[in-house]
Amino acid sequence: MKLFNSFFKTFQNKHNQKPNQASEKHDALIKAKMESITASPYYQHNLSLKEKVVGKVVSKSITGTSGFALFFSDGDWVATYLQEMKLTWEMGNGEFREDLETLMNSREYGNGYDPLSVDRPYANQVCDLGAEIANSHGKEIATLSFGERSFNFCFPDGMELDTTIVPTIDKKYALRVFWEQW
């Protein structure tokens, strides 16, 4: 018990301390990475998605193993799926195309449902795409956030569909999505 109390006190002290300031070198690395992302054709392409979906209300969704689609209250939809190791998208209105469901279930990519053996956020949790994405139903898209290979749909109250591309146990890559605070 004494060992536990000692560990707990040390652990608690570290979490009660104010965070350290980032070094100028660290700030420069972050700035360079942001400039690299925003200069990429992938980022420029995804900016056009932002213009198309901000303000739309998600009414329902469908999911696959390598993508998902959001359907909006105005009849529009957006399909997202992995292609060439990046999350890509297509917009449409009315009937959803079957070929997009095939892309959302690509055999080229793994299934990200099971916990992962890599050090990533939520790695020890299962990822139920349907359940995670259903949290967006009835909510308006506030903005998008962008990474090197994926993008996130962001909603009011600071919530987002956080998308990541991760390696799986079967040596493939997979899409994982979690409803989280941004």
C-alpha positions as CSV (number, residue, x, y, z in Angstrom):
1,M,0.0,0.0,0.0
2,K,2.9,2.3,0.8
3,L,4.3,1.8,-2.7
4,F,0.9,2.5,-4.2
5,N,0.6,5.8,-2.2
6,S,4.0,6.9,-3.3
7,F,3.3,6.2,-6.9
8,F,-0.1,7.9,-6.7
9,K,1.4,11.0,-5.1
10,T,4.1,11.2,-7.8
11,F,1.5,10.6,-10.6
12,Q,-0.9,13.2,-9.1
13,N,1.9,15.8,-8.7
14,K,2.8,15.5,-12.4
15,H,-0.8,16.1,-13.4
16,N,-1.2,19.1,-11.1
17,Q,1.8,20.9,-12.6
18,K,1.4,23.5,-15.2
19,P,2.4,22.4,-18.7
20,N,5.9,23.4,-19.9
21,Q,6.1,26.0,-22.7
22,A,7.0,24.6,-26.1
23,S,10.4,25.5,-27.3
24,E,11.0,27.8,-30.3
25,K,12.3,24.8,-32.2
26,H,9.1,22.9,-31.5
27,D,7.0,25.9,-32.6
28,A,9.0,26.1,-35.8
29,L,8.5,22.3,-36.5
30,I,4.7,22.7,-36.0
31,K,4.6,25.8,-38.3
32,A,6.6,24.0,-41.0
33,K,4.2,20.9,-40.8
34,M,1.1,23.2,-41.0
35,E,2.6,25.0,-44.0
36,S,3.3,21.7,-45.7
37,I,-0.2,20.5,-45.1
38,T,-1.9,23.7,-46.3
39,A,0.3,23.9,-49.4
40,S,-0.7,20.3,-50.5
41,P,-3.1,19.6,-53.4
42,Y,-5.0,17.2,-50.9
43,Y,-5.7,20.2,-48.6
44,Q,-6.8,22.4,-51.5
45,H,-9.2,19.7,-52.7
46,N,-10.7,19.2,-49.3
47,L,-11.3,23.0,-48.9
48,S,-14.0,22.6,-51.6
49,L,-15.7,20.0,-49.4
50,K,-15.8,22.4,-46.5
51,E,-17.6,25.0,-48.6
52,K,-20.2,22.3,-49.6
53,V,-21.0,20.8,-46.2
54,V,-20.7,23.5,-43.6
55,G,-24.2,24.3,-42.3
56,K,-25.7,21.0,-43.5
57,V,-27.5,18.8,-40.9
58,V,-26.7,15.1,-40.9
59,S,-29.9,13.1,-41.0
60,K,-28.5,9.5,-41.4
61,S,-25.4,7.6,-42.3
62,I,-24.2,4.3,-43.7
63,T,-20.8,2.7,-43.1
64,G,-18.4,0.3,-44.6
65,T,-15.0,-1.0,-43.5
66,S,-13.1,1.6,-45.4
67,G,-15.5,4.5,-45.5
68,F,-18.8,6.0,-44.6
69,A,-21.5,8.3,-46.0
70,L,-23.4,11.1,-44.4
71,F,-26.8,12.0,-45.7
72,F,-28.1,15.5,-45.1
73,S,-31.6,16.9,-44.5
74,D,-31.6,18.7,-47.8
75,G,-31.1,15.5,-49.8
76,D,-27.4,15.9,-50.5
77,W,-24.9,13.3,-49.3
78,V,-21.1,12.9,-49.0
79,A,-19.3,9.6,-49.4
80,T,-15.9,9.2,-47.8
81,Y,-13.6,6.3,-48.5
82,L,-9.9,5.3,-48.4
83,Q,-8.1,5.5,-51.7
84,E,-4.3,5.6,-52.2
85,M,-3.9,5.7,-48.4
86,K,-5.9,8.9,-48.1
87,L,-9.5,9.7,-47.1
88,T,-11.2,11.0,-50.2
89,W,-14.8,12.1,-50.9
90,E,-17.6,12.5,-53.4
91,M,-20.7,14.6,-53.1
92,G,-24.1,13.9,-54.6
93,N,-27.8,14.4,-54.3
94,G,-30.7,12.0,-54.3
95,E,-30.0,8.3,-54.8
96,F,-26.8,6.9,-53.4
97,R,-24.6,5.1,-56.0
98,E,-23.8,1.4,-55.5
99,D,-20.2,1.9,-56.7
100,L,-19.6,4.1,-53.7
101,E,-20.7,1.4,-51.3
102,T,-18.1,-0.9,-53.0
103,L,-15.4,1.8,-52.4
104,M,-16.5,2.1,-48.8
105,N,-15.9,-1.6,-48.4
106,S,-12.6,-2.0,-50.3
107,R,-10.8,-5.3,-49.9
108,E,-7.6,-3.3,-50.3
109,Y,-8.0,-2.0,-46.8
110,G,-8.4,-3.8,-43.5
111,N,-11.2,-3.6,-40.9
112,G,-10.4,-1.1,-38.1
113,Y,-13.0,-2.5,-35.7
114,D,-10.7,-4.5,-33.4
115,P,-8.2,-3.0,-31.0
116,L,-4.8,-2.2,-32.4
117,S,-1.3,-3.3,-31.5
118,V,0.2,0.1,-32.2
119,D,0.5,3.2,-30.0
120,R,-2.4,5.4,-31.2
121,P,-5.3,7.2,-29.6
122,Y,-8.1,4.7,-28.7
123,A,-5.8,1.8,-29.9
124,N,-7.1,-0.4,-27.1
125,Q,-10.8,0.2,-27.9
126,V,-13.0,-1.4,-30.6
127,C,-14.1,1.1,-33.3
128,D,-17.7,0.6,-34.3
129,L,-18.0,3.0,-37.2
130,G,-21.8,2.9,-37.3
131,A,-22.2,3.7,-33.6
132,E,-19.5,6.4,-33.7
133,I,-20.9,8.1,-36.8
134,A,-24.5,7.9,-35.6
135,N,-23.5,10.5,-32.9
136,S,-23.6,13.1,-35.7
137,H,-27.3,12.4,-36.6
138,G,-29.4,15.6,-36.2
139,K,-26.3,17.8,-35.9
140,E,-25.1,20.6,-38.1
141,I,-21.6,20.5,-39.5
142,A,-19.7,23.6,-38.2
143,T,-16.4,23.2,-40.0
144,L,-13.9,20.6,-41.2
145,S,-10.4,20.0,-39.9
146,F,-7.6,18.7,-42.0
147,G,-4.6,16.4,-41.7
148,E,-2.0,15.0,-44.2
149,R,-4.2,12.0,-45.2
150,S,-7.6,12.6,-43.6
151,F,-10.1,15.2,-42.6
152,N,-12.7,15.5,-39.8
153,F,-16.3,16.7,-39.8
154,C,-16.6,19.1,-36.8
155,F,-19.9,19.9,-35.0
156,P,-21.1,22.4,-32.4
157,D,-20.1,21.9,-28.8
158,G,-16.6,21.0,-29.9
159,M,-17.4,17.5,-31.1
160,E,-16.0,15.9,-34.3
161,L,-15.9,12.7,-36.2
162,D,-12.2,12.1,-35.8
163,T,-10.8,10.0,-38.7
164,T,-7.5,8.2,-38.7
165,I,-5.8,5.7,-41.0
166,V,-4.1,3.0,-39.0
167,P,-2.2,-0.3,-39.5
168,T,-4.1,-3.4,-38.5
169,I,-3.0,-6.8,-37.2
170,D,-3.5,-8.3,-40.7
171,K,-0.8,-6.0,-42.2
172,K,-3.3,-3.7,-44.0
173,Y,-4.4,-0.2,-43.2
174,A,-7.8,0.7,-42.0
175,L,-10.1,3.6,-41.3
176,R,-11.1,4.3,-37.7
177,V,-13.5,7.0,-36.7
178,F,-14.3,8.2,-33.2
179,W,-16.8,10.8,-31.9
180,E,-14.6,13.0,-29.8
181,Q,-13.9,16.5,-28.4
182,W,-11.9,18.7,-30.7
